[in-house]
Amino acid sequence: MRDFLWSVGVLAILVVLFFGTLLVLQYFPGRMGFADEAKSLMAALKDYRREFGAYPVLPVRDISTTELKQVLAKAGHPPRNSDLQDEDARYVSFDGKSYGLLFHLGPRYNNMPVNSCNIEVDTPSTGWWGQFSECRL
């Protein structure tokens, strides 16, 4: 009986360590990649605005950041490349005076992002993508 209880205890510890490690790996790598990508895009958009007087306004209002990076690169303001990128991140600007970025944190689960947050620059809460929390960099 004592050996059985000892085995159950060891198994319980291994299960806790396994799921704890998954939780840590799920939270931190996506968050670090998001922060690096967000800062890089924000710096490139700031440089773009300094040169052209406005943020990029594109024919399609809500575009992926992959398309935005191509526009910025063509204009001579390429953002830094990040190893961890959010392929589903979005960009929007209606008037060139303000913009918003939508990011998804963590890996996808059942084809849905785990958490989403947005960054709005030079504008109060617009709710462009709903009521997502503000991204903390």
C-alpha positions in Angstrom: 0.0 0.0 0.0 2.8 2.4 0.8 4.5 1.8 -2.6 1.2 2.5 -4.3 0.7 5.8 -2.4 4.3 6.8 -3.2 3.7 6.0 -6.9 0.5 8.1 -7.0 2.3 11.0 -5.3 5.2 10.9 -7.8 2.7 10.7 -10.7 0.8 13.6 -9.3 4.0 15.7 -9.1 4.9 14.8 -12.7 1.4 15.8 -14.0 1.6 19.1 -12.2 5.0 19.8 -13.6 4.0 18.9 -17.1 0.9 21.1 -17.2 2.7 23.9 -15.4 5.4 23.8 -18.1 2.8 23.9 -20.8 1.2 26.9 -19.2 4.5 28.8 -19.0 5.4 27.9 -22.6 2.0 28.9 -23.8 2.2 32.4 -22.2 5.7 33.6 -22.5 7.0 32.9 -26.0 3.9 34.4 -27.7 4.0 37.4 -25.5 7.6 38.1 -26.1 7.2 37.7 -29.9 4.1 40.0 -29.8 6.0 42.7 -27.9 8.9 42.7 -30.3 6.7 42.7 -33.4 4.5 45.5 -32.0 7.4 47.8 -31.1 9.0 47.2 -34.5 5.7 48.1 -36.3 5.1 51.1 -34.1 8.6 52.4 -34.8 8.2 51.9 -38.6 4.8 53.6 -38.5 6.2 56.5 -36.6 9.0 57.0 -39.2 6.4 56.7 -42.0 4.3 59.4 -40.4 7.3 61.7 -39.9 8.1 61.4 -43.6 4.6 61.5 -45.2 2.6 63.4 -42.5 0.1 60.6 -41.9 -0.1 56.9 -41.2 -0.7 54.5 -44.1 -4.4 54.6 -45.3 -5.1 51.6 -47.5 -8.0 50.8 -49.8 -8.9 47.8 -47.6 -9.4 49.2 -44.1 -8.6 46.1 -42.0 -5.5 44.4 -43.4 -3.0 41.9 -42.0 0.2 43.2 -40.6 2.0 41.1 -43.3 0.6 43.4 -46.0 1.3 46.4 -43.8 5.0 45.4 -43.6 5.1 45.2 -47.4 3.7 48.7 -47.7 6.1 50.1 -45.1 9.1 48.3 -46.8 8.1 49.8 -50.2 8.0 53.3 -48.6 11.5 52.8 -47.2 10.5 52.1 -43.6 10.7 48.3 -43.1 10.1 47.0 -39.6 12.6 44.7 -38.0 12.0 41.0 -38.6 10.9 39.0 -35.5 11.4 35.3 -35.1 7.9 35.0 -33.4 5.2 36.8 -35.4 1.5 36.8 -35.2 0.3 35.8 -38.6 -3.2 36.9 -37.8 -2.4 40.4 -36.5 -4.4 43.2 -38.1 -3.9 47.0 -38.9 -6.5 49.7 -39.4 -6.4 53.4 -40.1 -9.3 55.3 -41.5 -7.9 58.8 -41.8 -4.1 58.6 -41.4 -4.3 60.5 -38.1 -4.6 57.4 -35.9 -4.2 53.7 -36.2 -4.9 50.4 -34.4 -3.1 47.1 -34.2 -4.8 43.8 -33.1 -2.6 41.0 -31.8 -3.3 37.5 -30.7 -1.3 36.1 -27.8 -0.3 32.5 -27.3 -0.9 29.5 -29.6 -4.2 28.8 -31.3 -6.6 26.4 -29.7 -9.4 24.9 -31.9 -8.6 27.5 -34.6 -9.2 30.4 -32.2 -6.6 32.6 -30.6 -6.2 32.2 -26.9 -6.2 35.9 -26.1 -6.4 39.0 -28.2 -5.5 42.6 -27.4 -5.2 45.8 -29.3 -3.0 48.9 -29.5 -4.6 52.2 -30.5 -2.3 55.2 -31.2 -3.4 58.8 -31.3 -7.0 57.9 -30.6 -9.2 57.1 -27.6 -10.9 53.7 -27.4 -12.6 53.2 -30.7 -13.6 49.6 -30.4 -12.4 48.9 -33.9 -12.3 45.1 -33.2 -14.7 45.0 -30.3 -13.9 45.2 -26.7 -10.4 43.6 -26.5 -8.1 44.6 -23.7 -5.2 47.0 -24.4 -1.9 45.3 -25.1 0.7 45.8 -22.4 4.2 46.1 -23.9 
